[in-house]
Amino acid sequence: CDLVGGSVDAGQLYFYTRIRSPTGITVEHRWLREGVVQQVIDLEVGANDGPGYRTYSTLTVSPERSGAWQVEVRTGDDEVLQVEDFVVRLP
């Protein structure tokens, strides 16, 4: 997978997250376009003491939905763990 370097072509996008937690938890990937939530995906993460549990979500973005995007990683308590901003450009 390529890291987003500010902008990406329209198409299928993946967002990977690694979580280390002594207990099982649920995290949320919240995909936003121009500040408006487009998709919310709940991801269950098992308890782990090692390097962390990896999980991901995916979203297909058509050229008509180009523009400023953001993915937020949130806990079940709505705490923001990470935010990534990027631009989907026309092909």
C-alpha positions, 0 to 999 in steps of 0.5 A: 500500500502507498501512503497518501502524500497529500493527494490520490486518484479516485478509486478504491481507498484503504485506511489501515490502523494498528491498535494495541489494547490490553482489552478488546475494544471497538474503534470507528473509521469515519470517512468525511468528504468536505467535512460531511460524514460519508461512511462510518465503519465499526471495527472490533479489535481484540485484546493484545499485548504485542505490537498491536492488532491491525485492521482496516476499512475501505471506500471506493471514491468515484471521480464525481466525489473528488475533493478534500477528504479526511479519515478519523479514527475514534474510540467507542467513547468518541475520542479521536485517536488519529486524523488523516487529511488527503485530496482525491483528485480527478484521474 
